[in-house]
Amino acid sequence: MKPALAALTLVTLIASVPASAATNRAGKRPAAAHPARPQPSPTEVLAGQLVINRYQPGDNLADMCHQASFKNLAVALNMNREWIARPKDEFETSEHFQQRAGKLTDLLATDSIAFCESLDDNPDMPFAYKADDQRFEGSFSSSHNVWRDVKNLGSYRSRTRMGIAATVRASAAMEYDITMSFPSELKGCLTATYSTYKYRVPSTFAEAPLLKGRGRAVFIAKLEAPYISADQSSGNPTLDDPYDVYTSTLTVHARPERLVIIDGVGKEVWSCRVGALDPLQSPQPIGDKDRWLSILDYPRGYYANSPSGTVTAVLQIGADGSVSGCEVTATSGSPDLDAATCAGWVKRSKFLPASDKDGNPISGQYTISKTWGRYGI
């Protein structure tokens, strides 16, 4: 369909009257106006938005979500986009270039920022309660929309290439997105499947409805190059989809440090440091633990006696997830079968380590059992 609306132009006309010619109803000249304040530079605007969106430990996150504006931060970054990406000028010395680039880089890298997203009916951050497990399961994409403004521009008549008349509904959308760079290998409180990240938040039946209705997901992150990027796309209306949506997108680039789930008053319900483990977790097997042992671990030379039985042991798991020891707590009745079983576990088992209250890895223990039949079957 060929749209009749080819371009959108906004023009603001400002009429002014010289102060010397203006009089009020009493015939007196009005008092002289105060000199206009100088407009802040783009860099000053950006500095102000960085302060407003800055995160500092101890901040009440609900108050911060109320005052911060991801949209305004994106606009301020975009005001400086050409300056941020500007290469060394031919009339600029290397020293001056380093000073100019360094000032802006230092400004952008000083503090962490925080931006907040709703947990209720948010298609970009699904947050669903699993009543049987009494927990929420949430997810988000590393690149997703945080804020969106849409303005309806009305409708216009147009025709398809086949000459069929149609009414097209036009609108303009301004999207403010985030693109976050995560570590390539991510395990623990955040799990990754391609560019989708999942997490789980325990919550009781009584707390769950209010948490979803009034809670927020707060991302704490550091801005990183290229800091901001912009894109535009025009609509392509058809008979089946007669909407002409012109979309302009600003994308902020950041490296996430923490994801925090807060309730309506700013209390931290759940927190995940990116790359950290679930707080207070016990060692977790990696892979199928039933495949760690096979008939090849059955002690050689014992097929005539064919010992059998169940071996139960406690594995000592280091802070790096390695198995440093194996203590048999219930024997199969054969010391050799017990020893061979422990040796196989120490050699092949893999774990995510235990963690403390902050998600830092610590040593721990894991109880495991293996039942052997005759001849290792």
Secondary structure, DSSP 8 states (H G I E B T S, - for coil): -B-S--------------GGG---TTS--------------HHHHHHHHHHHTEE-TT--HHHHHHH--HHHHHHHHHHTHHHHH----TTS-HHHHHHHHHHHHHHHHSSEEEEEEESSS-TTS-EEEETTTTEEEEEEESEEEEEEEEEEEEEEEEE-TT--EEEEEEEEEEEEEEEE---SS--SSSEEETTEEEEEEE--TTTHHHHHHH-EEEEEEEEEEEEEEEEEE-----SSS-EEEEEEEEEEEEEEEEEEEE-TT--EEEEEETT---TT---EE-S-GGGS--GGGS-TT-TTT---EEEEEEEEE-TTS-EEEEEEEE--S-HHHHHHHHHHHHHH--EE-EE-TTS-EE-EEEEEEEEE-GGG-
